[in-house]
């Protein structure tokens, strides 16, 4: 009897381990002559094709926040790729550098598009990915990136922006946006004033985009990043982690992804 109990326990334990076999690996890919260094995460316990999600980083660059988000997406059943939008996997250690790196990409839509599409191509080429079901999420600078890619008509089921900027030099034309759009914003984010929100909503409605805008009361910029408090103090910036808004926005994302991938 004890042997049977032990067998059942071990078998059950094996199943649990197999289900939790999340594998993350650094990957290199290129956009033109620029080498990009991303991070691919998936559940190694199954070879079943699953939806793919691209993760665009904050203005600090490809860091652990983006990688952690990719891992959480893999745990939720997706294949995720944390993108490198700056090249070489470089990260900023000061707002001046972050502003320079992000500005170079934000002000050059063809460059942004080529680097995003290079990551999308890599994700599409993964044997575990259902190429007909792709989405993208982004944080801060990355939120702006995924919104721009939606405006440009990229073949994505959905894009979600966490505390990202909403302004653009390339407004969405009617009928071009293929993706559903989700914006998760901190109501106390000084980088996204009410005028910017109003203009964004007007743009989305004018372009007939299926979108949802969620404002989290009391949340400031970078509310999903646990490192925000330290960076805010160090550089005297209005950044702050908000655990409640972080959890609520992640739950909102899960519902959104289930909707766009069904």
Protein Blocks (a to p, Z undefined) as FASTA:
>chain_A
ZZmmmmmmmmmmmmmmmmmmccdddddddehjbccdddddddfkbccdcddddddddfkb
pcfklmmmmmmmmmnopacddddfkggoiacfbfklmmmmmmmmmmmmklmmmmmmmmmm
mmmmpmkbcfklccdddehjlmmmmmmmmmnopacfbdcdehiafbdfbdcdehkambdc
dddddfklmklcfklmmmmmmmmmmnopacdddddehiaehklbmklmmmmmmnopabdd
dfklmmmmmmmmmmmmmmmmZZ
